[in-house]
Structure formats: C-alpha cells, structure tokens
Amino acid sequence: MSTTTIVGKNVTVKHNLDVDQLTFMIDKIVTKLVMNSGEHVLTEIKKKLNKGKSPPPSVSPDPPRNRTGSLIRSFRSRTAAPVKEGDEITYTFGTNAKYALPLELGAKLPGGQPFFKDDKGNVIYASRQSPHAWRMAKTKPGILKPRPFFGVTVNSVETQNKITNLLNEAALAIRHKVRQSVRPIV
C-alpha cells in the first residue's frame, strides 16, 4: 500500500499490483495486437487476390486474378515473441512464389520461353531444357505491367483504420486490467 498527496489531501492507494504479472499481461495483449494486425493484412491480401476468377487474365493496375491458387497458398506467416526484455514482437508474412514480386512491381520479360497450345487452345509453357523446346514457338520479349496486391493492401486506409481500432482495443484492455488492480481510498 502507498500514500500519495493530491491537491493537499492525503490519498491512500491500495493495490494488489504485481508488476511482473502486469508486464506479462501487457506483453500478452500487445502480442495479440500484433498477430491480429498481421492476420488482418494477410486476409485482405488474399481477398484482393481472390477477387476475380480467370480467365480473362488480369490487367494493370488490377491485382492478379486467381488461376491456380498457388500464389494465395504460398503466403506464410510467423510470430516472433520477445526473447528478452526490450525485444520486439514481430509478425512476418510473405510469399515464396517467384512470380509474386514481378506481379507486384512489374518486370521486363526476356522472351524465349517455349510454349504450345493444347486441344482447347490453352497456352502450355514448357521448360527451356525440354528436349522438344527447340521446335516450339517462343514468347516475345515484353513488359509486365504491375498488378499490385501487397503494398496497396498494407497501405490502404481500411488497413490503417483496422490497425488503429486494434490499438485502441489493446489500450482499453490494458487500462481495464490496471484499474482492476488499483483503487484509491480517500
């Protein structure tokens, strides 16, 4: 129990505040905040990629359309909790799909990729090392215009508002826990 003087009055503040417990609780709330924020962004990216069905292919500046689902399935995430005091809590997510960055930013296409068309007229790309590649038609050099899906989602007003709301919820949860632990006796 501690005594504090406020505007000429003695006020006794009674608390059952365990600093270690409070620190643990705040870390738990902040970790949940970081995870919820990251999961929201990841969900929004996947929604953006799932908007249109192929065919037809996407055109710049629209996000890529979902053809096979490989890009959406390639996203992975992980949370790193702090190991020692002062460490950050991080939520990392990304994709290992080789074509994700060229889709996001655009790219120069070198051309020369062998391809053929099946019975239905669908283009089938072949490996450059294929023994029959020398007989196949080749793609022409060109420019792939950007089809952003990642940056526009992370920087969107909706995402910023959602993260702000999650921050406010976390602050209220912390305030509530502290108020439960401390009460002044006048």
Long-range contacts (C-beta under 8 A, 24 or more apart in sequence): 9-186, 11-184, 11-185, 11-186, 12-184, 12-185, 12-186, 13-182, 13-183, 13-184, 13-185, 14-182, 14-183, 14-184, 14-185, 15-181, 15-182, 15-183, 16-181, 17-178, 17-181, 17-182, 18-181, 22-177, 22-178, 22-181, 25-174, 25-177, 26-174, 27-81, 27-82, 27-89, 29-170, 29-173, 29-174, 29-177, 30-89, 30-170, 31-79, 31-81, 31-89, 32-170, 33-166, 33-167, 33-169, 33-170, 34-79, 34-89, 34-90, 34-91, 35-79, 35-91, 36-166, 37-91, 37-162, 37-163, 37-166, 38-77, 38-79, 38-91, 38-92, 38-93, 39-77, 39-91, 40-159, 40-162, 40-163, 40-166, 41-93, 41-153, 41-154, 41-159, 42-75, 42-77, 42-93, 44-153, 44-156, 44-158, 44-159, 45-75, 45-149, 45-150, 45-153, 46-72, 46-75, 48-149, 48-152, 48-153, 49-149, 58-147, 59-145, 59-147, 60-106, 60-145, 60-146, 60-147, 61-145, 61-146, 61-147, 61-148, 62-147, 63-147, 63-148, 63-149, 63-152, 64-103, 64-147, 64-149, 70-97, 71-95, 71-97, 71-99, 71-100, 71-103, 74-100, 100-150, 102-144, 103-144, 103-146, 103-147, 103-149, 104-146, 104-147, 104-148, 104-149, 104-150, 104-151, 105-146, 105-148, 106-143, 106-144, 106-145, 106-146, 107-143, 107-144, 108-141, 108-142, 108-143, 108-144, 109-139, 109-141, 109-142, 109-143, 109-144, 110-141, 111-138, 111-139, 111-140, 111-141, 111-142, 112-138, 112-139, 112-141, 113-138, 113-139, 114-138, 115-139
